[in-house]
Amino acid sequence: MSTPSKTTDLPATPDVPAPRTDESLASRKKRGVPEGLWLRCDACNATIFRKHLEKNLRLCPDCNHHFYVSAHSRIQQLLDEGSFEEWYAGLVPKNPLDFADRKSYPERVVEEQQKTGLREACLVGKGHLRGRPLVLALTDSAFIMGSMGSVVGEKLTRAIEEATRSRLPLVVVSGSGGGARMHEGIFSLMQMGKVSAALGRYHEAGGLFISVLTHPTMGGVAASFASLGDVIIAEPNALIGFAGQRVISGTTKQRLPAGFQTSEFLLEHGFIDRIIDRRELRSEIARIIDYCEIPQQR
C-alpha cells in the first residue's frame, strides 16, 4: 500500500515575463521631446524652437539668419491675404529626351511633387500687395533645386506677357540653385533666351520689373531673368552667382575674395541695388512701386 505524499498543492506561480533583449528595447518608442520641434541655425548654431521660427518669418532670433522659405509661404508673407490667383497650374513637364539616371525623369517629377506639394519649380499669378495689383512669380529651390525646365520657362514667359498686356508691375522672387535642368537638355537652355526676350518686350512697354534674389540664386536663373530687373534687391547673405566658387577658382587659377558671391559683396560692387531684410520686404516693394508710378490697370 502506497504511502500518501507529504507534499501539498501550492498556488499556481504567476507567469514571469521573459527577460528583455536588446531588440525589444530598441523597438520601444522613446519618451521625451518629439522630433522636429527644434532645429539648429546654420549660421550661429543656436537651437531654435520651430514655432518661434515660423512666427518670425523663418529668421533666426539670435543672428537674423534667413532660413529657406517655400513658394507658398513666400506668397503668404508678401501678398494680401487671399488675393493670389494662380495661373497656368496645369502645366507639367514632358520627357523629350527619355532621360533616366537612378530613376526616370517622370518618376523624379512625381516624387518631387509629392515631397513639395508643387506641380513644378515655379508658381506664377496675380495678387495684391498692400492693395497694389501686380504679377508675382516665384521659383522654389526645393523642387529639383529650382532648376529651369521648359515648364518653368513657359510659366514665366506667359506671366511676363500678361503683365505687359495688363500694364502691371512684375515681381519675381528667385530661389534656384540648379540653373538649367539637365533632364531636358537644350529645351531647358532655350528658356533663358525665351524669358529674357519676354522681359525685353515688357521693358519696351514701360513695365516695372522688381527682381528679388534669395538664397540661393545660381546658374541659368542668375544668368538670365534674375539679373534683368529694373530694381534688383536681395535678402541678406544670399548666395548669388553663376558657377560655384570651386569651379571658378579652378578655372581661373585665382584665389577668390572673402564673401565672394554673397549679396553684401555684390551690393558693394554694384551688381544689386539694395539688400532688404525679409521683415521689410513687403513694405519696400510697395514703396518702390509707388515711387516709380507705373500706370496700372485696376
Backbone hydrogen bonds, N-H to C=O, Kabsch-Sander energy under -0.5 kcal/mol:
donor,donor_aa,acceptor,acceptor_aa,energy
25,L,21,T,-2.0
26,A,22,D,-2.3
27,S,23,E,-1.6
28,R,24,S,-0.7
28,R,25,L,-0.6
37,L,34,P,-1.0
39,L,48,I,-2.1
41,C,46,A,-2.7
45,N,41,C,-1.4
48,I,39,L,-3.3
48,I,46,A,-0.5
50,R,37,L,-3.2
52,H,49,F,-0.6
53,L,49,F,-1.9
54,E,50,R,-2.3
55,K,51,K,-2.0
56,N,52,H,-1.2
57,L,54,E,-1.3
58,R,53,L,-2.8
59,L,53,L,-0.6
59,L,56,N,-0.6
60,C,65,H,-2.3
64,N,60,C,-1.9
67,F,58,R,-2.4
67,F,65,H,-0.8
74,R,70,S,-2.3
75,I,71,A,-1.9
76,Q,72,H,-1.7
77,Q,73,S,-2.0
78,L,74,R,-2.1
79,L,75,I,-2.5
80,D,128,H,-3.5
83,S,80,D,-2.0
85,E,126,K,-3.2
86,E,84,F,-0.6
87,W,124,V,-2.7
91,L,88,Y,-1.2
98,D,95,N,-1.3
101,D,103,K,-2.1
105,Y,99,F,-2.2
108,R,104,S,-2.2
109,V,105,Y,-2.4
110,V,106,P,-2.2
111,E,107,E,-2.2
112,E,108,R,-2.3
113,Q,109,V,-2.4
114,Q,110,V,-2.2
115,K,111,E,-1.9
116,T,112,E,-2.5
117,G,113,Q,-2.2
123,L,138,L,-2.3
125,G,136,L,-1.8
126,K,85,E,-1.9
127,G,134,L,-2.3
129,L,132,R,-2.4
130,R,128,H,-0.6
132,R,129,L,-1.7
134,L,127,G,-2.3
135,V,169,P,-2.7
136,L,125,G,-2.7
137,A,171,V,-2.4
138,L,123,L,-2.6
139,T,173,V,-2.1
140,D,121,A,-2.4
141,S,139,T,-0.5
143,F,140,D,-1.4
144,I,142,A,-0.9
145,M,141,S,-0.8
146,G,140,D,-0.6
146,G,143,F,-2.0
147,S,143,F,-0.5
147,S,144,I,-1.7
148,M,179,G,-3.6
149,G,147,S,-1.2
153,G,149,G,-2.3
154,E,150,S,-2.2
155,K,151,V,-2.8
156,L,152,V,-2.3
157,T,153,G,-2.4
158,R,154,E,-2.6
159,A,155,K,-2.4
160,I,156,L,-2.4
161,E,157,T,-2.4
162,E,158,R,-2.2
163,A,159,A,-2.2
164,T,160,I,-2.0
165,R,161,E,-2.2
166,S,162,E,-2.5
167,R,163,A,-0.9
168,L,163,A,-1.9
170,L,208,L,-2.9
171,V,135,V,-2.8
172,V,210,I,-2.0
173,V,137,A,-2.9
174,S,172,V,-0.7
174,S,212,V,-3.0
176,S,216,P,-1.7
177,G,145,M,-2.2
178,G,145,M,-1.4
181,R,148,M,-1.1
182,M,180,A,-0.6
184,E,181,R,-1.7
185,G,182,M,-0.9
187,F,184,E,-1.6
188,S,185,G,-1.1
189,L,185,G,-1.5
190,M,186,I,-2.1
191,Q,188,S,-1.2
192,M,189,L,-1.1
193,G,189,L,-0.7
194,K,190,M,-2.0
195,V,191,Q,-2.6
196,S,192,M,-1.9
197,A,193,G,-2.3
198,A,194,K,-1.9
199,L,195,V,-2.1
200,G,196,S,-1.8
201,R,197,A,-1.8
202,Y,198,A,-2.0
203,H,199,L,-2.4
204,E,200,G,-2.0
205,A,201,R,-1.4
206,G,203,H,-1.7
207,G,202,Y,-2.3
209,F,207,G,-0.6
210,I,170,L,-3.1
210,I,208,L,-0.6
211,S,209,F,-0.6
211,S,231,V,-2.5
212,V,172,V,-3.0
212,V,210,I,-0.5
213,L,211,S,-0.6
213,L,233,I,-2.8
214,T,174,S,-2.0
214,T,212,V,-0.5
217,T,239,L,-2.9
218,M,176,S,-3.4
219,G,242,F,-1.4
221,V,218,M,-1.0
222,A,218,M,-0.8
223,A,219,G,-1.8
224,S,221,V,-1.0
226,A,221,V,-1.9
227,S,224,S,-1.4
228,L,225,F,-1.5
230,D,209,F,-2.0
231,V,209,F,-1.6
233,I,211,S,-2.8
233,I,231,V,-0.6
234,A,274,R,-1.8
235,E,213,L,-2.1
238,A,235,E,-1.2
240,I,238,A,-0.6
240,I,261,Q,-3.2
241,G,217,T,-2.1
248,I,244,G,-2.3
249,S,245,Q,-3.0
250,G,246,R,-2.2
251,T,247,V,-2.0
252,T,248,I,-2.8
253,K,249,S,-1.6
254,Q,249,S,-0.6
256,L,254,Q,-0.5
260,F,257,P,-1.4
262,T,259,G,-1.9
263,S,238,A,-1.1
266,L,262,T,-2.2
267,L,263,S,-2.2
268,E,264,E,-1.9
269,H,265,F,-1.3
270,G,267,L,-1.4
271,F,266,L,-2.7
272,I,266,L,-0.8
273,D,232,I,-2.8
274,R,232,I,-1.3
276,I,234,A,-2.5
280,E,277,D,-1.7
281,L,277,D,-0.7
281,L,278,R,-0.7
282,R,278,R,-0.5
284,E,280,E,-2.5
285,I,281,L,-2.4
286,A,282,R,-1.8
287,R,283,S,-2.1
288,I,284,E,-2.4
289,I,285,I,-2.3
290,D,286,A,-2.1
291,Y,287,R,-2.5
292,C,288,I,-2.2
293,E,289,I,-1.1
294,I,289,I,-0.8
297,Q,166,S,-0.7
298,R,296,Q,-0.8
